[in-house]
Amino acid sequence: MSSFWSIWISVITLGTILGCFLLLRWCLSNKTGVKEGDDMHHEFDGILEINNQLPRWWTILFYVCIVWALVYLVLYPGLGNYKGLWNWQSSNQGILSLAESKAAIEKNIADGVISQYDREVAAANEAFEPIFNKYYATSIPDLANDPEALKIGQRLFSQNCSQCHGSDARGANSGFPNLTDNDWIYGGTPEKITETLINGRNALMPAWFDSMGADGIEEVVNYALSLSGRKVDDSLAEKGKERFVVCSACHGADGKGNQMLGAPNLTDNIWLYGGSERAVTETLTYGRNGVMPSFKTTLGEKKIHLVAAYVYSLSENK
């Protein structure tokens, strides 16, 4: 905050408190010309107005509030850039990454700064660490049948994964896989799901327009769609079968994909970016770049263990 705004805020804050004090003092003085306790000669609906002082309890309470406001401003930050005698702050401002957050926490500890958010996080970690340790020692298949563990996993999923995969984990045709259908690009075992969450994934489908041209892509599209039983132009599909040899390096000669490479199965009619002729043509023409971020730093392995159990439970019996 610049010096101008710091001074501006301080003047407004202190001026408001001073104004309240002066208004209170003015209200306590008798400027009506009528003795205290006498009739003010105002009547409404049979009720007379008497010149009485403000109630003593109300006056004392107002003074207490003014004093408390000044004490608060001395102890806590509230006057522009002033940090307060207790060196307290609600949270670390301007943080853009976890690395910056951790650095800020370490600096606060070294400088003796009290960060309320850091203290609450530390208290939460201390309270919940035994719970996470307990679940971490349990296998994912067992956790997939534990309702309480799944509730925690679902909450973690909602906070960290639902932005892409949806709150129901059914994904979207914009490159976010459905996690409930037992169709896995990199494998759906507990180990593979955990690996995906810890390390993330970077998927690349190259563009083929320069090497195949529009006609070649049309032929391969027809062949690719035919692998899942779709109605296509047989003559184009036959030509596309010959061109598919370059695709088989990843998707396999039978088009059933390769989970080691993250190459999708083209025979099950499940499409990551949409299965219409137009969508598949777009995929071949421009390629696709998919990124699944790593959550190792964000969540840690113990929380990832619970998320993996929840995700595994979604398709376990499908």
C-alpha positions as CSV (number, residue, x, y, z in Angstrom):
1,M,0.0,0.0,0.0
2,S,1.4,3.4,-0.9
3,S,2.1,6.1,1.7
4,F,-0.8,8.2,0.4
5,W,-3.4,5.5,0.9
6,S,-1.9,4.5,4.2
7,I,-2.2,8.1,5.5
8,W,-5.7,8.4,3.9
9,I,-7.0,5.3,5.7
10,S,-5.4,6.3,9.0
11,V,-7.0,9.8,8.9
12,I,-10.4,8.5,8.1
13,T,-10.3,5.8,10.8
14,L,-9.0,8.1,13.6
15,G,-11.2,10.9,12.4
16,T,-14.3,8.7,12.6
17,I,-13.4,7.7,16.2
18,L,-12.8,11.3,17.2
19,G,-16.1,12.3,15.6
20,C,-18.0,9.7,17.6
21,F,-16.3,11.0,20.8
22,L,-17.1,14.7,20.1
23,L,-20.7,13.8,19.2
24,L,-21.1,11.9,22.5
25,R,-19.7,14.9,24.4
26,W,-22.0,17.3,22.6
27,C,-25.0,15.0,23.4
28,L,-24.0,15.0,27.1
29,S,-24.1,18.9,27.3
30,N,-27.3,20.7,27.9
31,K,-27.8,23.3,25.1
32,T,-31.6,23.4,25.1
33,G,-32.1,26.2,27.6
34,V,-34.3,23.9,29.6
35,K,-33.3,22.6,33.0
36,E,-32.5,18.9,33.2
37,G,-35.7,17.0,34.2
38,D,-38.1,19.8,33.0
39,D,-40.7,19.5,30.3
40,M,-39.5,20.2,26.8
41,H,-43.1,21.3,25.8
42,H,-43.3,18.6,23.1
43,E,-46.2,16.2,23.3
44,F,-47.3,13.5,21.0
45,D,-50.1,11.1,21.6
46,G,-50.2,12.0,25.3
47,I,-46.4,11.5,25.7
48,L,-44.4,14.4,27.1
49,E,-40.7,14.9,26.1
50,I,-38.5,15.5,29.2
51,N,-35.0,17.0,29.1
52,N,-33.1,14.0,30.4
53,Q,-29.5,13.1,30.2
54,L,-28.4,10.0,28.1
55,P,-28.5,6.9,30.2
56,R,-25.3,6.4,32.2
57,W,-24.9,2.8,31.2
58,W,-25.2,3.8,27.5
59,T,-22.7,6.5,27.9
60,I,-20.2,4.3,29.7
61,L,-20.6,1.6,27.0
62,F,-20.0,4.1,24.3
63,Y,-16.7,5.2,26.0
64,V,-15.7,1.6,26.4
65,C,-16.2,1.0,22.7
66,I,-14.1,4.1,21.8
67,V,-11.3,3.0,24.1
68,W,-11.5,-0.6,22.8
69,A,-11.2,0.7,19.2
70,L,-8.1,2.7,20.0
71,V,-6.5,-0.3,21.8
72,Y,-7.4,-2.6,18.9
73,L,-5.7,-0.2,16.4
74,V,-2.6,-0.2,18.5
75,L,-2.4,-4.0,18.8
76,Y,-3.6,-5.1,15.4
77,P,-3.1,-3.8,11.8
78,G,-5.8,-1.3,10.9
79,L,-4.1,2.0,10.2
80,G,-2.7,1.7,6.7
81,N,0.7,0.1,6.7
82,Y,1.0,-0.1,10.5
83,K,1.5,-3.7,11.5
84,G,0.4,-3.5,15.1
85,L,2.3,-4.2,18.3
86,W,1.4,-7.9,18.2
87,N,2.7,-8.3,14.7
88,W,-0.5,-10.1,13.7
89,Q,-1.9,-10.7,10.2
90,S,-4.9,-12.6,9.0
91,S,-3.1,-14.4,6.1
92,N,-0.1,-14.1,3.8
93,Q,-1.1,-11.7,1.1
94,G,0.0,-11.8,-2.6
95,I,0.8,-15.5,-2.6
96,L,0.6,-17.0,-6.1
97,S,2.0,-20.5,-5.5
98,L,2.5,-23.2,-2.9
99,A,6.2,-22.5,-2.9
100,E,5.6,-18.9,-2.1
101,S,3.2,-19.9,0.6
102,K,5.7,-22.2,2.3
103,A,8.4,-19.5,2.0
104,A,6.1,-17.0,3.6
105,I,5.2,-19.3,6.5
106,E,8.9,-19.9,7.2
107,K,9.6,-16.2,7.1
108,N,6.7,-15.5,9.5
109,I,8.1,-18.0,12.0
110,A,11.6,-16.5,11.7
111,D,10.3,-12.9,12.1
112,G,7.9,-13.7,14.8
113,V,4.8,-12.7,12.7
114,I,1.5,-14.2,13.9
115,S,-0.5,-15.3,10.8
116,Q,-4.0,-16.4,11.8
117,Y,-4.4,-18.6,8.7
118,D,-1.1,-20.3,9.3
119,R,-2.1,-21.1,12.9
120,E,-5.4,-22.5,11.8
121,V,-3.8,-24.7,9.1
122,A,-1.3,-26.0,11.7
123,A,-4.0,-26.7,14.2
124,A,-6.0,-28.6,11.5
125,N,-3.0,-30.6,10.5
126,E,-2.4,-31.5,14.1
127,A,-6.0,-32.6,14.6
128,F,-6.5,-34.5,11.3
129,E,-3.0,-36.0,10.8
130,P,-3.8,-39.1,12.9
131,I,-6.9,-39.7,10.7
132,F,-4.9,-39.4,7.5
133,N,-2.2,-41.7,8.9
134,K,-4.8,-44.3,9.7
135,Y,-6.3,-44.3,6.2
136,Y,-2.9,-44.2,4.6
137,A,-2.1,-47.5,6.2
138,T,-5.2,-49.1,4.7
139,S,-5.2,-50.4,1.1
140,I,-7.2,-48.5,-1.5
141,P,-9.5,-51.5,-2.2
142,D,-10.4,-51.6,1.5
143,L,-10.9,-47.9,1.6
144,A,-13.2,-48.1,-1.4
145,N,-15.6,-50.0,0.9
146,D,-15.3,-47.7,3.8
147,P,-18.1,-45.1,3.8
148,E,-16.3,-42.7,6.1
149,A,-13.1,-42.8,4.1
150,L,-15.0,-42.2,0.9
151,K,-16.7,-39.1,2.4
152,I,-13.3,-37.6,3.0
153,G,-12.1,-38.6,-0.4
154,Q,-15.2,-37.1,-2.1
155,R,-14.7,-33.8,-0.3
156,L,-11.0,-33.7,-1.4
157,F,-12.2,-34.6,-5.0
158,S,-14.8,-31.8,-5.0
159,Q,-12.2,-29.3,-3.8
160,N,-9.4,-30.2,-6.2
161,C,-10.7,-32.3,-9.1
162,S,-14.3,-31.4,-9.8
163,Q,-13.3,-28.2,-11.7
164,C,-12.3,-30.4,-14.6
165,H,-13.9,-33.8,-14.1
166,G,-17.2,-32.4,-12.8
167,S,-18.8,-32.8,-9.4
168,D,-20.2,-36.2,-10.5
169,A,-16.7,-37.2,-12.0
170,R,-18.2,-37.8,-15.4
171,G,-15.9,-35.5,-17.2
172,A,-16.6,-33.6,-20.4
173,N,-15.9,-33.9,-24.1
174,S,-13.4,-31.1,-23.9
175,G,-10.6,-33.5,-22.8
176,F,-11.6,-34.4,-19.3
177,P,-12.1,-38.2,-18.8
178,N,-15.1,-39.8,-17.3
179,L,-13.9,-41.5,-14.1
180,T,-17.0,-43.6,-13.6
181,D,-17.1,-45.8,-16.7
182,N,-14.0,-48.1,-16.2
183,D,-12.4,-46.8,-19.4
184,W,-8.9,-45.8,-18.4
185,I,-6.3,-44.1,-20.6
186,Y,-3.4,-44.9,-18.3
187,G,-4.9,-47.7,-16.3
188,G,-7.5,-47.9,-13.5
189,T,-5.8,-50.0,-10.9
190,P,-5.2,-48.4,-7.5
191,E,-1.5,-48.1,-8.3
192,K,-2.1,-46.4,-11.6
193,I,-4.7,-44.0,-10.3
194,T,-2.3,-43.0,-7.5
195,E,0.6,-42.7,-10.0
196,T,-1.6,-40.3,-12.1
197,L,-2.5,-38.2,-9.1
198,I,1.1,-38.0,-7.8
199,N,3.0,-37.4,-11.0
200,G,0.3,-35.9,-13.3
201,R,0.0,-36.7,-17.0
202,N,1.1,-35.0,-20.2
203,A,-0.7,-36.4,-23.3
204,L,0.2,-35.5,-26.9
205,M,-1.8,-36.3,-30.0
206,P,0.2,-34.9,-32.9
207,A,-1.4,-33.1,-35.8
208,W,-1.6,-35.1,-39.0
209,F,-2.7,-32.5,-41.6
210,D,0.7,-31.7,-43.0
211,S,1.6,-35.4,-43.5
212,M,-1.9,-36.8,-44.5
213,G,-3.7,-33.8,-46.1
214,A,-7.4,-33.3,-46.0
215,D,-8.2,-36.4,-48.0
216,G,-6.0,-38.7,-45.9
217,I,-7.5,-37.4,-42.7
218,E,-11.0,-38.1,-44.0
219,E,-10.0,-41.7,-44.8
220,V,-8.5,-42.3,-41.4
221,V,-11.5,-40.7,-39.7
222,N,-13.8,-43.2,-41.5
223,Y,-11.6,-46.1,-40.5
224,A,-11.3,-45.0,-36.9
225,L,-15.0,-44.6,-36.6
226,S,-15.6,-48.0,-38.1
227,L,-13.5,-49.7,-35.4
228,S,-16.3,-49.0,-32.9
229,G,-19.0,-50.2,-35.3
230,R,-20.1,-46.8,-36.6
231,K,-21.6,-46.5,-40.1
232,V,-19.0,-45.1,-42.4
233,D,-18.0,-44.9,-46.1
234,D,-16.5,-48.4,-46.6
235,S,-14.3,-47.3,-49.5
236,L,-12.8,-44.4,-47.5
237,A,-12.4,-46.7,-44.4
238,E,-10.5,-49.2,-46.5
239,K,-8.1,-46.6,-47.6
240,G,-7.9,-45.3,-44.1
241,K,-6.9,-48.7,-42.9
242,E,-3.7,-48.5,-44.9
243,R,-2.9,-45.0,-43.5
244,F,-3.7,-46.2,-40.0
245,V,-0.3,-47.9,-39.8
246,V,1.2,-44.7,-38.6
247,C,-1.4,-44.5,-35.9
248,S,-0.9,-48.1,-34.8
249,A,2.5,-47.1,-33.2
250,C,0.5,-45.7,-30.3
251,H,-3.0,-47.0,-30.7
252,G,-2.0,-50.6,-31.7
253,A,-2.7,-52.4,-34.9
254,D,-6.2,-53.3,-33.6
255,G,-6.9,-49.7,-32.4
256,K,-7.4,-50.8,-28.8
257,G,-4.9,-48.3,-27.5
258,N,-1.9,-48.6,-25.1
259,Q,-2.2,-47.6,-21.5
260,M,1.6,-47.4,-21.1
261,L,1.6,-44.5,-23.6
262,G,-1.8,-43.1,-22.7
263,A,-3.2,-43.9,-26.2
264,P,-7.0,-44.3,-26.0
265,N,-8.9,-47.3,-27.1
266,L,-10.6,-46.4,-30.4
267,T,-12.9,-49.5,-30.5
268,D,-15.2,-48.8,-27.5
269,N,-17.0,-45.7,-28.9
270,I,-15.8,-43.6,-25.8
271,W,-14.2,-40.4,-27.0
272,L,-12.2,-37.9,-24.9
273,Y,-12.8,-35.0,-27.2
274,G,-16.1,-36.1,-28.8
275,G,-16.8,-38.9,-31.2
276,S,-18.6,-37.1,-34.0
277,E,-17.0,-37.1,-37.4
278,R,-16.3,-33.5,-37.0
279,A,-14.7,-33.8,-33.6
280,V,-12.5,-36.8,-34.7
281,T,-11.5,-34.8,-37.9
282,E,-10.5,-31.9,-35.7
283,T,-8.4,-34.1,-33.5
284,L,-6.5,-35.5,-36.4
285,T,-6.1,-32.2,-38.1
286,Y,-4.9,-30.1,-35.2
287,G,-3.8,-32.7,-32.7
288,R,-4.5,-32.6,-28.9
289,N,-2.5,-31.6,-25.9
290,G,-3.9,-32.9,-22.6
291,V,-2.4,-32.0,-19.1
292,M,-3.3,-33.6,-15.8
293,P,-1.5,-31.6,-13.1
294,S,0.5,-33.3,-10.3
295,F,-1.2,-33.1,-6.9
296,K,1.8,-34.4,-4.9
297,T,2.7,-30.9,-3.6
298,T,-0.9,-29.7,-3.4
299,L,-2.4,-32.6,-1.5
300,G,0.5,-34.8,-0.4
301,E,0.5,-38.6,-0.7
302,K,-1.8,-39.3,2.3
303,K,-4.7,-37.2,0.9
304,I,-4.0,-38.5,-2.6
305,H,-4.4,-42.0,-1.1
306,L,-8.0,-41.1,-0.1
307,V,-8.8,-39.4,-3.4
308,A,-7.5,-42.4,-5.3
309,A,-9.8,-44.7,-3.2
310,Y,-12.8,-42.5,-4.0
311,V,-12.0,-42.5,-7.7
312,Y,-11.4,-46.2,-7.7
313,S,-14.7,-46.8,-6.0
314,L,-16.6,-44.9,-8.7
315,S,-15.8,-47.6,-11.3
316,E,-14.9,-50.6,-9.2
317,N,-17.9,-52.6,-10.1
318,K,-18.4,-51.4,-13.7
